[in-house]
Amino acid sequence: TRRAEWTELAAEVDLYRATYHVPATEPAAIPVDHRDHPVAADLAARVTAAHKYSAQTTKDPLTGEEVQGAYVRQVGLIESRETPSEAEQVIDRLAAERGPGTSATARERIAERLRAVRDAGGSTGPEGEQGDDATSVARALSEIRRRRREEQEQRPEPEGNAPTRENDRGHRR
């Protein structure tokens, strides 16, 4: 037990002090000028470690207010995980307004995917199966590329000389 360890350590320190005639008025368990001696250095290190351990593990019991505060913080964390983000709420509202049977926008699909991953507690593939991170990332990237191609195919052709990504090349005058 801790008490037995402290008692044994105190006896060893007392024996050292008696052997090397350390005066009782010396406040340190092992005087600084003795610490170059291997036995004294070991005793000083053990006293320091025991004291630090006791100081860190000895704690007053929590008061009722502290327990209640910890409970409130924990409930707040749980609610923040369960409450949809502001973006998710907007997308849910837009999807509800649009009605069933209409296609979701790219952002809505991404938000749905993120929500599914968060709900699953890990990474999932397009069909919902679990996978390692590298496989999931590769699968997600290929899914994003496929969706971009589909969206580009559905876009109307630009009229006349209107700047497009292909003919603009980032030059502005």
C-alpha contacts under 8 A as a table, 3 or more apart, distances in Angstrom:
res1	aa1	res2	aa2	distance
1	T	4	A	5.40
1	T	5	E	6.41
2	R	5	E	5.10
2	R	6	W	6.17
3	R	6	W	5.14
3	R	7	T	6.15
4	A	7	T	5.04
4	A	8	E	6.12
5	E	8	E	5.18
5	E	9	L	6.08
6	W	9	L	5.10
6	W	10	A	6.02
6	W	50	A	7.49
7	T	10	A	5.10
7	T	11	A	6.21
8	E	11	A	5.11
8	E	12	E	6.31
9	L	12	E	5.09
9	L	13	V	6.19
9	L	43	L	7.86
9	L	46	R	7.83
9	L	47	V	7.34
10	A	13	V	5.09
10	A	14	D	6.04
11	A	14	D	5.01
11	A	15	L	6.10
12	E	15	L	5.08
12	E	16	Y	6.15
12	E	43	L	7.86
13	V	16	Y	5.05
13	V	17	R	6.13
13	V	29	A	6.77
13	V	30	I	7.42
13	V	43	L	6.84
14	D	17	R	5.12
14	D	18	A	6.15
15	L	18	A	5.12
15	L	19	T	6.00
16	Y	19	T	5.09
16	Y	20	Y	6.12
16	Y	40	A	7.78
17	R	20	Y	5.38
17	R	21	H	5.70
17	R	22	V	4.81
17	R	23	P	7.66
17	R	30	I	7.52
18	A	21	H	5.05
18	A	22	V	6.45
19	T	22	V	7.96
22	V	26	E	7.04
22	V	31	P	7.87
23	P	26	E	5.63
24	A	27	P	7.67
26	E	29	A	7.68
26	E	31	P	7.18
28	A	31	P	5.55
28	A	32	V	7.91
29	A	44	A	7.25
29	A	47	V	7.84
30	I	34	H	6.80
30	I	35	R	7.15
30	I	40	A	6.51
30	I	43	L	7.42
30	I	44	A	5.91
31	P	34	H	5.49
31	P	35	R	6.88
32	V	35	R	5.45
33	D	36	D	7.13
34	H	37	H	5.89
34	H	40	A	6.19
34	H	41	A	7.75
35	R	38	P	7.22
35	R	40	A	5.18
35	R	41	A	4.70
35	R	44	A	7.41
36	D	40	A	7.21
36	D	41	A	6.37
37	H	40	A	5.32
37	H	41	A	6.08
38	P	41	A	5.09
38	P	42	D	6.14
39	V	42	D	5.17
39	V	43	L	6.21
40	A	43	L	5.09
40	A	44	A	6.04
41	A	44	A	5.12
41	A	45	A	6.13
42	D	45	A	5.17
42	D	46	R	6.18
43	L	46	R	5.09
43	L	47	V	6.11
44	A	47	V	5.16
44	A	48	T	6.15
45	A	48	T	5.15
45	A	49	A	6.11
46	R	49	A	5.07
46	R	50	A	6.04
47	V	50	A	5.20
47	V	51	H	6.05
48	T	51	H	5.14
48	T	52	K	6.11
49	A	52	K	5.18
49	A	53	Y	6.07
50	A	53	Y	5.14
50	A	54	S	6.16
51	H	54	S	5.19
51	H	55	A	6.09
52	K	55	A	5.07
52	K	56	Q	6.09
53	Y	56	Q	5.25
53	Y	57	T	6.05
54	S	57	T	5.27
54	S	58	T	5.67
55	A	58	T	5.54
56	Q	59	K	7.48
62	L	65	E	7.97
62	L	66	E	5.77
62	L	67	V	6.28
63	T	66	E	5.19
63	T	67	V	6.34
64	G	67	V	5.17
64	G	68	Q	6.15
65	E	68	Q	5.06
65	E	69	G	6.02
66	E	69	G	5.01
66	E	70	A	6.16
67	V	70	A	5.19
67	V	71	Y	6.24
68	Q	71	Y	5.05
68	Q	72	V	6.18
69	G	72	V	5.11
69	G	73	R	6.21
70	A	73	R	5.16
70	A	74	Q	6.19
71	Y	74	Q	5.12
71	Y	75	V	6.14
72	V	75	V	5.15
72	V	76	G	6.09
73	R	76	G	5.03
73	R	77	L	6.29
74	Q	77	L	5.12
74	Q	78	I	6.34
75	V	78	I	5.09
75	V	79	E	6.13
76	G	79	E	5.12
76	G	80	S	6.07
77	L	80	S	5.15
77	L	81	R	6.38
78	I	81	R	5.26
78	I	82	E	6.34
79	E	82	E	5.03
79	E	83	T	5.79
80	S	83	T	5.27
80	S	84	P	7.98
81	R	84	P	7.68
84	P	87	A	7.93
84	P	88	E	5.69
84	P	89	Q	6.19
85	S	88	E	5.12
85	S	89	Q	6.28
86	E	89	Q	5.12
86	E	90	V	6.35
87	A	90	V	5.17
87	A	91	I	6.23
88	E	91	I	5.13
88	E	92	D	6.03
88	E	111	A	6.59
89	Q	92	D	5.08
89	Q	93	R	6.15
90	V	93	R	5.09
90	V	94	L	6.18
91	I	94	L	5.05
91	I	95	A	6.03
91	I	108	E	6.06
91	I	111	A	7.74
92	D	95	A	5.13
92	D	96	A	6.14
93	R	96	A	5.10
93	R	97	E	6.21
94	L	97	E	5.06
94	L	98	R	6.13
95	A	98	R	5.14
95	A	99	G	6.24
95	A	100	P	7.90
95	A	104	A	7.36
96	A	99	G	5.21
96	A	100	P	7.58
98	R	102	T	6.88
99	G	102	T	6.61
104	A	107	R	7.98
104	A	108	E	5.76
104	A	109	R	6.19
105	T	108	E	5.17
105	T	109	R	6.27
106	A	109	R	5.11
106	A	110	I	6.19
106	A	147	R	7.66
107	R	110	I	5.04
107	R	111	A	6.09
108	E	111	A	5.01
108	E	112	E	6.05
109	R	112	E	5.02
109	R	113	R	6.08
110	I	113	R	4.97
110	I	114	L	6.11
111	A	114	L	5.04
111	A	115	R	6.03
112	E	115	R	5.03
112	E	116	A	6.12
113	R	116	A	5.07
113	R	117	V	6.22
114	L	117	V	5.07
114	L	118	R	6.06
115	R	118	R	5.07
115	R	119	D	6.00
116	A	119	D	5.06
116	A	120	A	6.02
117	V	120	A	5.09
117	V	121	G	6.09
117	V	122	G	5.69
117	V	123	S	5.61
117	V	124	T	6.17
118	R	121	G	5.05
118	R	122	G	6.61
120	A	123	S	7.50
120	A	124	T	7.64
122	G	130	Q	7.80
123	S	130	Q	6.34
123	S	131	G	6.59
123	S	132	D	7.44
123	S	133	D	6.77
123	S	136	S	6.37
124	T	127	E	7.73
124	T	128	G	5.18
124	T	129	E	5.34
124	T	130	Q	4.67
124	T	131	G	6.06
124	T	136	S	6.39
125	G	128	G	5.03
125	G	129	E	5.22
125	G	130	Q	6.27
125	G	131	G	6.66
125	G	136	S	5.72
125	G	139	R	6.55
125	G	140	A	7.19
126	P	129	E	7.41
126	P	139	R	7.34
126	P	140	A	7.32
126	P	143	E	7.68
131	G	135	T	6.16
131	G	136	S	5.79
132	D	135	T	5.45
132	D	136	S	6.07
133	D	136	S	5.06
133	D	137	V	6.03
134	A	137	V	5.19
134	A	138	A	6.16
135	T	138	A	5.16
135	T	139	R	6.01
136	S	139	R	5.03
136	S	140	A	6.00
137	V	140	A	5.06
137	V	141	L	6.10
138	A	141	L	5.16
138	A	142	S	6.23
139	R	142	S	5.24
139	R	143	E	6.16
140	A	143	E	5.01
140	A	144	I	6.17
141	L	144	I	5.05
141	L	145	R	6.21
142	S	145	R	5.07
142	S	146	R	6.14
143	E	146	R	5.10
143	E	147	R	6.21
144	I	147	R	5.16
144	I	148	R	6.17
145	R	148	R	5.13
145	R	149	R	6.29
146	R	149	R	5.23
146	R	150	E	6.34
147	R	150	E	5.03
147	R	151	E	6.17
148	R	151	E	5.04
148	R	152	Q	6.11
149	R	152	Q	5.13
149	R	153	E	6.20
150	E	153	E	5.17
150	E	154	Q	6.38
151	E	154	Q	5.14
151	E	155	R	6.39
152	Q	155	R	5.25
158	P	161	N	7.98
158	P	162	A	6.49
158	P	164	T	7.37
159	E	162	A	6.10
163	P	167	N	6.27
163	P	168	D	5.41
164	T	167	N	5.46
164	T	168	D	5.57
165	R	168	D	5.40
165	R	169	R	6.39
165	R	170	G	7.75
166	E	169	R	6.36
168	D	171	H	6.14
168	D	172	R	7.95
